[in-house]
Amino acid sequence: MAYVTKDKRERDGLVKHTGGCHCGAVRFEVWSAPDLHVFNCNCSICTKKQNRHFIVPKSQFTLLQGSDNITTYTFNTHMAKHTFCKTCGVQSFYTPRSNPEGFGVAPHCLDPGTVCSVTVEDFCGQNWEKSMQKHQTIRSMSKPTTDT
């Protein structure tokens, strides 16, 4: 008799979300909680793009297709890597300045069916350095929580 064992990420309460850009050229999967903690930043670029995102470690993100269809925009400190689809222009994910060892994933680019709830936290990106000093957990959000 064969037993199906749960992936360690599933045992830790994570679910596999899939998603991508509008045209479908870029597709990814990300392991995260079904209850998302999303940041709403008011820095210059996030305001223009209405960039809301949740943060995961690199180990919990896999680009499934479209690496050749992604382009990157940087500015100011060039720490954040704003990636987007060359065809449709949608930013499904990016590398945030706060967590260069992880990914910021746009919850609105996830396929339906795996998100239970979304909690949105405002982040004052207009005063980035001061906001990062005050925030107690944002830098730890891209630290691996499981061995995958």
C-alpha positions as CSV (number, residue, x, y, z in Angstrom):
1,M,0.0,0.0,0.0
2,A,1.4,3.4,-1.0
3,Y,1.1,6.3,1.3
4,V,1.0,9.9,0.0
5,T,3.1,12.1,2.2
6,K,2.6,15.8,2.4
7,D,5.3,18.2,1.2
8,K,7.0,19.9,4.2
9,R,5.6,23.2,3.0
10,E,2.1,21.8,3.1
11,R,2.7,20.5,6.7
12,D,3.8,24.1,7.5
13,G,0.4,25.4,6.4
14,L,1.6,26.8,3.0
15,V,-0.3,26.3,-0.2
16,K,0.9,26.3,-3.8
17,H,-0.4,29.4,-5.6
18,T,0.0,29.7,-9.4
19,G,-0.2,32.9,-11.4
20,G,1.1,35.0,-14.2
21,C,0.8,38.0,-16.4
22,H,-2.2,39.0,-18.4
23,C,-1.2,37.5,-21.8
24,G,0.1,34.3,-20.2
25,A,3.7,34.5,-21.4
26,V,4.9,34.7,-17.8
27,R,3.8,32.0,-15.4
28,F,5.0,31.2,-11.8
29,E,4.2,29.2,-8.7
30,V,4.7,30.4,-5.2
31,W,4.3,28.7,-1.8
32,S,2.7,30.9,0.7
33,A,0.0,30.9,3.4
34,P,-3.6,30.9,2.0
35,D,-4.1,34.0,4.1
36,L,-2.0,36.7,2.5
37,H,-0.4,39.7,4.2
38,V,-0.2,42.3,1.4
39,F,1.7,45.6,1.5
40,N,0.3,48.7,-0.1
41,C,3.3,51.0,-0.6
42,N,3.0,54.7,-1.4
43,C,6.5,55.2,-2.9
44,S,6.7,56.9,-6.3
45,I,6.6,53.8,-8.4
46,C,4.2,51.7,-6.3
47,T,1.7,54.6,-6.4
48,K,1.9,54.9,-10.2
49,K,1.6,51.1,-10.7
50,Q,-0.7,50.5,-7.7
51,N,1.7,47.8,-6.7
52,R,0.4,45.7,-3.8
53,H,2.4,42.6,-3.0
54,F,3.2,39.9,-0.5
55,I,6.7,38.8,0.2
56,V,8.2,35.3,0.0
57,P,11.7,33.8,0.1
58,K,13.3,32.9,-3.2
59,S,13.1,29.2,-2.3
60,Q,9.3,29.4,-2.3
61,F,9.1,31.0,-5.8
62,T,9.5,29.2,-9.1
63,L,9.3,30.9,-12.5
64,L,7.6,28.3,-14.7
65,Q,7.8,30.1,-18.0
66,G,8.6,33.4,-19.6
67,S,12.1,34.3,-18.4
68,D,12.9,35.4,-22.0
69,N,9.8,37.7,-21.9
70,I,10.6,39.6,-18.7
71,T,12.3,43.0,-18.7
72,T,13.5,44.9,-15.6
73,Y,13.3,48.5,-14.5
74,T,15.3,50.0,-11.7
75,F,15.8,53.5,-10.3
76,N,17.2,55.4,-7.3
77,T,19.1,52.8,-5.3
78,H,18.6,50.1,-8.0
79,M,18.0,47.6,-5.2
80,A,14.4,46.9,-6.3
81,K,14.2,45.0,-9.6
82,H,10.8,45.9,-11.1
83,T,10.2,43.0,-13.6
84,F,7.4,42.9,-16.0
85,C,6.2,41.1,-19.1
86,K,7.5,42.6,-22.4
87,T,4.2,41.7,-24.1
88,C,1.4,42.9,-21.8
89,G,3.3,45.0,-19.4
90,V,2.0,43.4,-16.2
91,Q,4.2,43.1,-13.2
92,S,3.3,39.8,-11.6
93,F,6.3,39.8,-9.2
94,Y,9.5,41.7,-8.5
95,T,12.5,41.9,-6.2
96,P,11.6,44.4,-3.5
97,R,14.2,46.8,-2.0
98,S,13.2,45.7,1.5
99,N,13.8,42.0,0.7
100,P,16.4,41.6,-2.1
101,E,16.7,37.9,-1.2
102,G,13.0,37.3,-1.9
103,F,10.1,38.2,-4.2
104,G,7.2,40.5,-3.9
105,V,4.2,38.8,-5.6
106,A,1.1,40.6,-6.8
107,P,-1.9,38.9,-5.3
108,H,-4.1,40.0,-8.2
109,C,-1.9,38.0,-10.5
110,L,-2.7,34.7,-8.7
111,D,-5.0,32.2,-10.3
112,P,-8.3,31.8,-8.4
113,G,-8.9,29.2,-5.8
114,T,-6.1,29.2,-3.3
115,V,-6.4,32.5,-1.4
116,C,-8.6,32.4,1.6
117,S,-8.1,36.0,2.8
118,V,-6.1,39.1,2.2
119,T,-4.9,41.5,4.9
120,V,-3.6,44.8,3.5
121,E,-1.0,46.8,5.4
122,D,-0.1,50.3,4.3
123,F,3.7,51.0,4.1
124,C,5.1,54.5,3.8
125,G,7.5,54.2,1.0
126,Q,7.8,57.9,0.7
127,N,9.8,57.7,3.9
128,W,11.4,54.4,3.1
129,E,14.3,54.4,5.5
130,K,12.3,55.6,8.5
131,S,9.5,53.1,7.7
132,M,11.9,50.2,7.5
133,Q,13.4,51.1,10.9
134,K,9.9,51.1,12.4
135,H,8.7,47.9,10.8
136,Q,9.5,44.9,13.0
137,T,9.0,42.0,10.5
138,I,9.2,43.1,6.9
139,R,12.9,42.1,6.4
140,S,12.3,38.6,7.8
141,M,9.5,37.9,5.3
142,S,11.9,36.6,2.7
143,K,13.8,34.4,5.1
144,P,13.1,30.7,4.4
145,T,10.8,29.2,7.0
146,T,11.0,25.6,5.7
147,D,13.5,23.3,4.1
148,T,12.2,22.6,0.6
